[in-house]
Amino acid sequence: MQSDNVDLDRLDHAILEVLSSDGRISITDLAKRIGLSKSPTQARLRRLEAEGVIAGYRVLVDPIRLGLDHVAFVEVKLNDTREAALRAFNEAIILVGEIEQAHMIASNFDYLLKVRTRSMAAYRSVLAEKISTLPYVASTSTYVAMQAVKEPALGDVT
């Protein structure tokens, strides 16, 4: 995790706002949208990429259209929270494709996972065969999402 903040001015923020909604926009159109000429816009974009503010570009896939409409949030309590155990758990969860997000939490449990599957039966299998067998898992608790009311894309800056 990078902790160095980068100073951004209003034009940098404008670039990020435009790109967050249209990552395929041309430099010419981006320059027009932020009110700057093409060369300085391109230089700013390259600087934002070089400084790691823009970490990359990707396609956003609609998981519902792919049949992945079952979302569960899973609280995970570990039986050991020393650094080696946390590291082992972190490395293991990265390998579970159904885990869409994982956050270490300061609470009465240790991790909150967002798990996306095709169905409740598929989720039960992922919980039993993958999540429950991860290193140092002591217990889990599941909350099934009925509807996503607000779910911005990763990197949304608006």
FIPANU-941499 format. One record per residue (C-alpha): residue in one letter; x, z, y. Coordinates in steps of 0.1 Angstrom, whole numbers, plus 5000, padded with zeros to 4 digits. Example, Ala and Ser with C-alpha at 12.3 -4.5 7.8 and 13.67 -1.06 7.14 Angstrom:
! residues 2
a512350784955
s513750714989
//
This chain:
! residues 158
m500050005000
q501449895033
s501250155061
d502849975090
n500249885116
v500649555134
d499749525171
l497049265175
d495549125207
r492148985213
l493248635202
d494648765169
h491348945163
a489448635171
i491448435146
l490748695119
e487048705127
v486748325124
l488848305092
s486848595076
s483748375078
d485348035073
g488748045056
r488847665053
i488547585090
s491147345103
i493747455128
t492147225154
d488747375150
l490147725149
a491947665181
k488747545198
r486747845185
i489248095199
g489947905232
l493547825226
s495547505220
k496547405185
s500347495186
p499947855198
t497047905174
q499147775145
a502048005156
r499748305157
l498348225123
r501848195108
r502848525124
l499748695110
e500548555075
a504248655078
e503449005089
g501049055060
v497949085081
i496548785063
a497348855027
g496148525013
y493248285010
r490748274981
v487448154969
l484548404970
v482548364939
d478948484937
p478848704905
i475048694903
r475148314899
l477548374870
g475148614853
l477148924862
d474349114879
h474749454862
v476649684885
a477550044876
f479650294895
v481550524872
e483050864881
v486050934860
k487551274855
l491051294841
n492551574820
d495851544838
t496551454874
r500251464875
e502051154889
a502951014855
a499251044843
l497950884875
r500450604872
a499450534835
f495750534844
n496350304874
e498250054853
a495650064825
i492650004848
i494149694863
l493949534828
v490149584825
g488549274839
e485149424842
i486449684867
e485849524900
q487149814922
a488850134915
h489450414940
m491150754936
i488851004951
a489351354966
s486351524949
n485351704917
f486251384899
d489351174902
y488350804903
l485350594913
l485150264895
k482849964903
v482149794870
r480349454868
t478949314835
r476149084823
s473849354810
m473449724801
a474549654766
a477749484778
y478349784801
r477850034773
s480549844753
v482949834783
l482450214788
a482850294751
e485650054742
k487650024774
i486950284801
s486650594778
t489850494759
l491950474791
p494850714793
y493951074803
v490151014806
a488351344801
s484851244811
t482750984828
s479450974847
t477650644854
y475350544882
v473650204878
a473050004910
m469549874914
q470249644944
a473249564966
v471949635001
k475249575019
e478249445001
p480749265024
a483549055011
l486949215008
g488749155040
d485649135062
v486849225097
t483449215114
//
